[in-house]
Amino acid sequence: MITSTSHQPWLFYFPLAQQAALLKDDLLDPVDALLDDPVLLDLVRECLANRHPLSTRTGRDGIAADRLLRCCVMKHLKGWSFRVLERELRSNLVYRRFTHFDAEATPDYTTFIRNFALLSPAVTEQIHQRVVGLASEQGVAHGEKLRTDTTVVESNVHYPTDSSLLGDGIRVLSRGLQRIADECKKGALEVVHHGRSVKRRLLEINRAAKSLTEANQERMRDSYQKLVAMARSVVRQASTVLQQWGKKGQLKVFGKLLRVESQIGELRYFLPLVKKVITQTKERVWGGNCHVEGKVLSLFEAHTEVIRKGKAHKPNEFGRLVRVDEVENGIVSGYQVLVGNPDDRTAWMPALEHHRTAFGRAPNMATADRGFFSAENEREAERMGVKKVALPARGRLSAKRAQRQKQRWFRRALRWRAGSEATISTLKHPFSMARATYKGERGFERYVGWCVITKNLFSIARYQERRRRDGSVG
């Protein structure tokens, strides 16, 4: 059952609450009033109510909508894990007051995990749109200017190598098979544990890869041959178990069927991925083909892509490309997790369309870096109603183009565009968007969305604080 957002404090806590109110947090206090918006609370409450048809009326008390919303914001502001969030809420009076827990017991970290996952990417996008609407209503963002850029957000994966992926596949499939064997009749399913052998093969491959001599390369291929053979044997056993489970009665289960069904689902998910890893390993090690289509980079974050942005210190990044649209006063008006590694030119028109949807009209001025430039993009933006399109051209400039880019409004627009790099840096470091830690593609989109929402809330709060301070000084 959803708990009410009206929280009555305990009587004995009242004197302490008066003292706790004197404790100030310069980051949290300005945002406190923004999070009381009824539309935001209704969106979160509706999401909690959709867990079950009777969630609003029956069942034990769950977390209230206002507390969940505030915990999401604080987690992404501080960059905490769920365990750290639980510990800090339990021990800090300022955080208790901000999240409206006060003297009541705080939930376990697993409760936060389950409830945060209820806020789907679609709901996260609606919350973001409402926050942008608040910025527009309060005069923080007018939608007169737009700057857009793309950046890479890393997935929560280790550096992908064929050997480490094979080791992950053997470990995951063996673990699932062993858990199934524990629920079956003794001796019905014998699972061989390859952990020590896998570790030795990985060490041999690592040592041999340090030198490019023919002898070391041959040793590396021999170690890969043994590792692939182990992976194939585990894949064959997992395939056999799936076939036996499909034919009722062949897999003699004496334990809990629900546990077996859960592990069968895990095998169905991981088995095709491990087969792909075996195929791409053979293509690279023995075929010399390093550009296998549909390459698997992680068994656990299968949506991860290889992104090449031309950075000398990091030529390959493993994650997803994210488009970030920004308007006045640091408000991120839109974001999108892109598929693959597309050309930046394809992201220009979607950014303008999103801006028109959010503010009801095209911006007066729109700018981006030279990666977004094309003559068609300029024409389409002007046709949409953008008066000043500041996209620097690539390559050698004609006299007419050079004259256009030397105009004062164009140079001022490019100077303003440079601020998008600072916004991306702020998102990645203070607001923890450098590496998305939620699981799966949906979790990735939720993580990016909440980083943007938290950043916007604090941009609004700081703008209001600055206006209030300037007004008091005047």
ABEGO torsion letter per residue (X at the ends): XBBBABBBBBAAAAAAAAAAAABBBAAAAAAAAAAABAAAAAAAAAAAAAABAAAAABEBBBBBAAAAAAAAAAAAAAGBBAAAAAAAAAABAAAAAAAGAEABBBBBAAAAAAAAAABBAAAAAAAAAAAAAAAAAAGABAGABBBBBBBBBBBBBBBBBAAAAAAAAAAAAAAAAAAAAAABBBGABBBBBAAAAAAAAAAAAAAAAABABAAAAAAAAAAAAAAAAAAAAAAAAAAAAAAAAABBGABBBABBAAAAAAAAAAAAAAAAAAAAAAAAAAAAAAAGBABBBGBBABAABAABBBBBAGBAABABBBEBBBBBBBBBGGBBABBBBBBEBBBAAAAAAAAAAAAAAAAGBBBABBBBBAAABBAAAAAAAAAAGBABBBBBBBEBBBAAAAAAAABAAAAAAAAAAAAAAAAAAAAAAAAGAABBABBEAAAAAAAAAAAAAAAAAAAAAAAAAAAAAAAAAX
